[in-house]
Each structure stands twice: as structure tokens, then as C-alpha cells.
Amino acid sequence: MSVFRLLASRILFSALTLLLVSVLIFLILEALPGDVATRILGRDATARALEVLRSQLHLDQPALVRYFHWLGDFLRGDLGVSIATGRPIADVLGPRIVNTLLLSLFAFVIYLVLALVPAIIQATNRGKAVDNVISVITLILLSLPDFLLATMLLFLFAVAVPILPALATISEASTWQETLRAMVLPAVTLAIMMAVYAIRVLRDSLIEVLRSDYVRLAELKGLRPRAVLFRHALPNAIVPALNVTALNLGFLIGGVVIVERVFSYPGFGTLLIDALQLRDIPLIKATVMISAAVYVAANLVADVLAILLQPRLRASR
Amino acid sequence: MSTITSSPAKRFAGFDAARWRATPGPFKVGAIILLAHALFAIIGVFWTPYGFAEMGAGLPLSGASWQHPMGLDQIGRDVFSRFMHGAHIVLLLAFAGTILGMVAGTALGLLSGYIGGWFDEITQRIVEAMISIPFLALALVMIIAAGPALAGEPVLIVFVVGLVYAPRIARIARAAAMEIATREYVAVAELRGEGTWSIVWREILPNAANVLLVEFSLRLSYAPILIGALGFLGFGIRPPTPEWGLMISENRNLLIASPVTVFGPGLGLASLVIGFNLFTDGLSRMLGQRAVAGA
């Protein structure tokens, strides 16, 4: 199979997956037995309020019609109107997505450092005390719930040693320094949560690569250890970590919900929680769809990168 | 295969000093931590210093003291008593949810991996789609969809954990089944004319046991975090049930006045997960499997 056909099939499968996700979300939220309007408003809602909501959500139409209506609008970029605020969802989502993207980007940069540095130290000091200490720390951090880690960092750096703001409530009025300072704690939390998964994988794959023939050869050629590590070993060791990074992006979307909540950061995650609390079904559908799309896209990119970076994979499938 | 048929009593006798010394270190530490948690949880069911919902056990918001090692919350409930009583709730929810996910995921994955063809293709696409929804978002959406009547019920939490886990476990089970399906003894069973169920149940399941056991342990490690996160966000078990995640969120505004009130239950949760993780690590080494961490 040629690379192009392989890539095309991956893209097709990703689109199919997203289509199924939309069916699933619709089924879970709107096609479960029972009245949707009553579930949103609670059992003591007045008949009038239920009637208004039903017409707002087009509940008088059959589920299949509503699904295709929603899907068609969604594909054309019309995300509908939020029930709770009455505003178009695209307007509500836009700035929140930008905020979360900023936060994620910041977190991702910290993640790269936090994942690479300990893994390199461990792999080059295999079996020594440093290796074990980092392993133990990684295991402990791996076991910390994200909401607990966020609360601990908040306590350490905003209460015990108050050098950073406890709340990351930024707005258009904040200067970029304020925004950056506010984002440090949430970004570091997210970065640590992602890095602990990657460190293990990266350490193991780096050790494997350092034992391989081509690294031996590079050493025998008399290259400096640093050049061997960064030029020959690291690029090859990163491929297995790519998958973890894609998984991590999936985690990032979930983690963002909790971390943004702890620090009251006005992003996509807090919007999802607000939408859920208000039972704003159109807004919930849109946010969950977008988060699934991000996850699928991240996996697609990781797959494509893996195919392009490792010629062996091209032939094997 | 013959060791598996030995009687339970005989297998139990195998746990002697020599065998204990041969087990990997992480497994031992993990097992000890988990045993301590189990004991703590059992004691917490029958006895706590104060009632877990008893208001006015002491002065509200007063910090830690000998009488109240984790301080008191806003309505004067002894946080340590709540923490103790919550231990069995966290453990039971985690086990029940993971077992449900395990049963559903294993059945689906093994069948789909063994049968293959269209059934496998369709199942895989659905599994893929479910995994694509970030697990926390999926869990929260299912909780909302269940409606106000079920909200906060333990049954709902168990179902949600099970449903979030099932597709992830199914993927692992399927891969194992596909590999085992190519072995000779499966072909022999097919020639004997055994039915699909019987082959999946008697040939494939026992041989996938190691993979599944490690997977179970791995999922179990994460279940308290997932359940805690739901509680922390206010979508988990209904108050006043002292689930640890919910307690951390309830007492978060005491962070400055009395940190131990927040970090006490937090430490409990973290040590439980550390115990599970060490246990999983050791188990996967003993069974010659590689635990795969990740969402």
C-alpha cells in the first residue's frame, strides 16, 4: 500500500469516527427514553416553560429529523443558539477556545521540557540513584488526581509562598504580563500531568535506542556523547513518545476541564462545566463535539507523523 | 495450564516466605498499602470517632487538634470521621465500576476479536468513537443525560465508570483475542465442533487472563481518580455522602485556615492510587505483561 493510500484511509476513518461520535452524543443527550424537556428543566417545571423549551429544541419533530438538522447546521458552521444565554454558540465558544488554546500551548511548551529533561537524565544514568529517584517521583505524580495536584500547587505558590495569583480570571482588559502570570499555575499543572506519562515511555525507548547498533557505531566513530545523544538517539527515541503525546492531548482536553475549574480560568473547560450545570443541551453538544474533533485530529496527526518519520511503518501495513 | 487446575487450598499454601521474597518489591509495597486501605475502610464502616454526618462534633472551622486530626468542616462535622467512613465508599465504587467495565469490555472485545468480519468492523468503529470523546466529558454527559432522578446515586456512578471503561478494555481484549485465535488449540476446538461462546469462554478467555488481569488492575488504579474528579466537579455522589473527591471540593475554601482538612482526604486518595499503581506494576512484571498507561 502506498503512503498516500494509507494516509487517505486514515483521514477517511477519522471522519467516520467523528460522524459516529455525533450519533453517540445525540443518542445519549436527546434520544434516551423519557422527555428531554423535563430532564432539562426538572420535574417541577411549569407546562408553559416545557412548551417553550420543546419548540426551542424542535422536540416536536422526530429524533432522526432533528439529528440530520443538527448535523447539517454543524457542518455548515452553524452551532446553534445556547439555551441558557440566548446567544449564538459560536460567539460564546470563540473567545473560550482562544483562551484554552493559549493555555494549552503554554502547557505544551512546559510539557516538552518536563518530559525530555528527566527522561534524558534517567536514560543516561540508568540504574543509578538519580534514575530511581526520578522513577519514584514520577510514580507519585502519576498517582495524584489532577484536581489534587492543582490544589496543592495553588496552596504552595499562591497561599504558602504567595508569588502567583490563585485565580486565573483573565479578561480582555488584562495586560499580557498579567495573563501570562495567571496562566503559570494552570499550565504547570497540565504539563506535569502530561509529562509523567511521557517520561516513562521516553526513558524506556531512549535506553533501547542507546543500546542499538547505530548508536554504538556513532560512539565508535568518536562522536562526542552529547552529539550522539541529541543527533542520533533522541530523534529515534521520540517516535514511541509521539503516541503518548497524542494520548496526552486527549487527556489535556479532560484535564483542562478540571484545571480551569480549580483556577477559575475562563476557557473551554469551565464553559463545558457551566453548560452541563445549566443543562444547556445545544451548548453541551457543541463543546463535546469539538473536544472529540480535537482528539481525533491529534491522533491523526500523530499517526501521520509516525508514518512519515518511520519508514518501517509504511511497509508494514 | 496444569497449575491453574490445582485446588484453591493448595494454591494458598504456596504463599510461603520464599515466594514472598521472590515477588517484586513494588508489588509488596503496593499490596501492603492496599491492605492498610482495606482495613481502614472496614473499620470505617463500623466505627468512626464521630458520626460521619454529625454536625457540631466540635467548633466549626477550628483546625486540626488531637480530637479532630483533620479539623472540622463548615458545619462542624469531624473531617477525619468523614474520611474514615468514605474509605469503603471510594473502594466499593471503584471496584464495582471497574468490574462492570471489565465484564462488558471483555465480552465485547473477545467476541469481536475472535469472530472478526463485519461484527468486528462495526464494534471497532463504535469503540473508536466512544474513546474519541474525552473520558471526563463522556462521563459528565452521561450523568446529565441520566436526569435529575438518578443524579448523585451510587448506581449511576458505577454505570458511568463502567461505560467509560468498557470501550477501552474492549480494545485490549480484542487485540488479545485476535492473537490467541490463531493458535492451534483454538483450531482444534473449532474442529471438535465447539460453538463460538464455548470457544471464547473456554479457550480464549483463560489464555487472555494475564493481559486482562493487568488491564483490570490498571483501570482500577484510575477509578478512584475518575470518581473523585466527578465528585470534585459536583457531578458525583450526592452530599452528605463523604466521597473523598467531594470532600476535597467541599473544604476547598478552608485551604488557608486549615490545609490538613483539604489535604488529609487528598493524601488518602493519592496513597490509594499509589498502592494500586505499585500493585499493577508488580503484577505486570510477575505475569510478564507490560502495563500501558494512558487515557
Boltz contact constraints between the chains, C-beta under 6 A:
constraints:
  - contact:
      token1: [A, 17]
      token2: [B, 128]
      max_distance: 6.0
  - contact:
      token1: [A, 17]
      token2: [B, 129]
      max_distance: 6.0
  - contact:
      token1: [A, 17]
      token2: [B, 132]
      max_distance: 6.0
  - contact:
      token1: [A, 20]
      token2: [B, 125]
      max_distance: 6.0
  - contact:
      token1: [A, 20]
      token2: [B, 129]
      max_distance: 6.0
  - contact:
      token1: [A, 21]
      token2: [B, 129]
      max_distance: 6.0
  - contact:
      token1: [A, 21]
      token2: [B, 132]
      max_distance: 6.0
  - contact:
      token1: [A, 24]
      token2: [B, 129]
      max_distance: 6.0
  - contact:
      token1: [A, 28]
      token2: [B, 141]
      max_distance: 6.0
  - contact:
      token1: [A, 28]
      token2: [B, 145]
      max_distance: 6.0
  - contact:
      token1: [A, 29]
      token2: [B, 145]
      max_distance: 6.0
  - contact:
      token1: [A, 32]
      token2: [B, 145]
      max_distance: 6.0
  - contact:
      token1: [A, 39]
      token2: [B, 147]
      max_distance: 6.0
  - contact:
      token1: [A, 42]
      token2: [B, 148]
      max_distance: 6.0
  - contact:
      token1: [A, 143]
      token2: [B, 270]
      max_distance: 6.0
  - contact:
      token1: [A, 143]
      token2: [B, 273]
      max_distance: 6.0
  - contact:
      token1: [A, 143]
      token2: [B, 274]
      max_distance: 6.0
  - contact:
      token1: [A, 143]
      token2: [B, 277]
      max_distance: 6.0
  - contact:
      token1: [A, 144]
      token2: [B, 270]
      max_distance: 6.0
  - contact:
      token1: [A, 145]
      token2: [B, 225]
      max_distance: 6.0
  - contact:
      token1: [A, 145]
      token2: [B, 228]
      max_distance: 6.0
  - contact:
      token1: [A, 145]
      token2: [B, 269]
      max_distance: 6.0
  - contact:
      token1: [A, 147]
      token2: [B, 229]
      max_distance: 6.0
  - contact:
      token1: [A, 147]
      token2: [B, 232]
      max_distance: 6.0
  - contact:
      token1: [A, 148]
      token2: [B, 266]
      max_distance: 6.0
  - contact:
      token1: [A, 155]
      token2: [B, 255]
      max_distance: 6.0
  - contact:
      token1: [A, 159]
      token2: [B, 256]
      max_distance: 6.0
  - contact:
      token1: [A, 197]
      token2: [B, 293]
      max_distance: 6.0
  - contact:
      token1: [A, 247]
      token2: [B, 294]
      max_distance: 6.0
  - contact:
      token1: [A, 247]
      token2: [B, 295]
      max_distance: 6.0
  - contact:
      token1: [A, 250]
      token2: [B, 134]
      max_distance: 6.0
  - contact:
      token1: [A, 250]
      token2: [B, 295]
      max_distance: 6.0
  - contact:
      token1: [A, 251]
      token2: [B, 295]
      max_distance: 6.0
  - contact:
      token1: [A, 253]
      token2: [B, 134]
      max_distance: 6.0
  - contact:
      token1: [A, 254]
      token2: [B, 134]
      max_distance: 6.0
  - contact:
      token1: [A, 254]
      token2: [B, 136]
      max_distance: 6.0
  - contact:
      token1: [A, 257]
      token2: [B, 136]
      max_distance: 6.0
  - contact:
      token1: [A, 258]
      token2: [B, 229]
      max_distance: 6.0
  - contact:
      token1: [A, 276]
      token2: [B, 140]
      max_distance: 6.0
  - contact:
      token1: [A, 276]
      token2: [B, 144]
      max_distance: 6.0
  - contact:
      token1: [A, 288]
      token2: [B, 137]
      max_distance: 6.0
  - contact:
      token1: [A, 288]
      token2: [B, 141]
      max_distance: 6.0
  - contact:
      token1: [A, 291]
      token2: [B, 134]
      max_distance: 6.0
  - contact:
      token1: [A, 291]
      token2: [B, 137]
      max_distance: 6.0
  - contact:
      token1: [A, 292]
      token2: [B, 132]
      max_distance: 6.0
  - contact:
      token1: [A, 292]
      token2: [B, 133]
      max_distance: 6.0
  - contact:
      token1: [A, 295]
      token2: [B, 132]
      max_distance: 6.0
  - contact:
      token1: [A, 296]
      token2: [B, 132]
      max_distance: 6.0
